[in-house]
Amino acid sequence: GLNLAITFGANISGLALAWVLQANGGVDAGAGAFILGVLLALGVGALNGMAMGLVIAYTKAHPILVTLSMMIFLRGLGDISGFPAFLAPIGYGTILGIPIPLLIFIGCVVIWHVLLTRMKLGFNTYMIGSNIEATRYSGINTRKVVVLVYTLSGMMCAVAGIIMLARFNSVRV
């Protein structure tokens, strides 16, 4: 299924990080507040994805309708700007001439490659993508896999939201 709410999922995750930073001093927030905010952002992204996955898996509603509904639900929840300067390198910095967002992307690609090629979840995901009914009849808990895939997708949205917050010094849903 397609997830139409990716941008809004990223933004709501970035907004969760922004709330933590603002509550802990805004531009003067420390690294501890950032780490707490990142964990909250990943959790919000995962919950967002899990909510969509549960609805899709258990009601058999079409993914486009569910994710479009989530997109509409998340729209307009907030707008925050002004964050600590130490976040800027996450959006603009480089390591050995390689942009940090690209390094984060490469790290995510490696994780997804391992997940999809070396783990049971990856095999099950490919099976569901091929034919969900045949996969269900083969004994795989397709509901569990669908929910987990949407949850992980939500976490990837959160990673994007964190990078966008650092890059634009603001977040808006």
Residue, then its C-alpha position, 0 to 999 in steps of 0.5 A: g500500500l502507498n503511504l500518502a501521509i509521509t510528509f505529514g508524518a515527518n512533520i509531526s515527528g519534527l514537531a515532537l522534537a521541536w516541542v521538547l527543544q522549546a520546552n527546554g530552552g529553545v535556542d539554548a536547549g542542550a544535547g540532552a533535550f535533543i536526544l530526548g526529543v529525537l527519541l520522542a520524534l521516533g516514537v511519534g513517527a512509529l505510533n503514527g505508522m502503527a496507527m495506520g498499519l493497524v487500521i489497514a491490517y484489521t479493517k482491510a481499508h484501502p491504504i490510500l484512504v487510510t493514509l489520506s485520512m491521516m494526512i488530513f488529520l495531521r494537517g495544521l497541528g503546529d508551527i515552531s521555529g528557532f532551535p539550538a545552533f548545534l542542530a544545523p550540522i545535521g541539516y547542512g554539515t559535512i564529514l570528510g566532504i560528505p553531507i551529513p543528511l547523505l550519511i544518515f540516508i546511507g545508514c538508513v539504506v544499509i539498515w533497510h537492506v539488512l532488514l529486507t534481505r537478511m531477516k524474516l520480516g523482509f521475506n514476509t514483506y516481499m511475500i505480502g507484496s507479491n500476494i497477500e492472500a497466498t501469504r496469509y494461507s502460507g501461515i504468515n501473520t500478514r496483519k502483524v507484518v503490515v503493522l510492523v512495516y507501517t510502524l517502521s515507515g513511520m520511524m523513517c518519516a521521523v528521521a526525515g522530520i529530524i533532518m528537515l527540522a535541522r535544515f530549515n530551523s523550523v517545523r510546521v504541520 
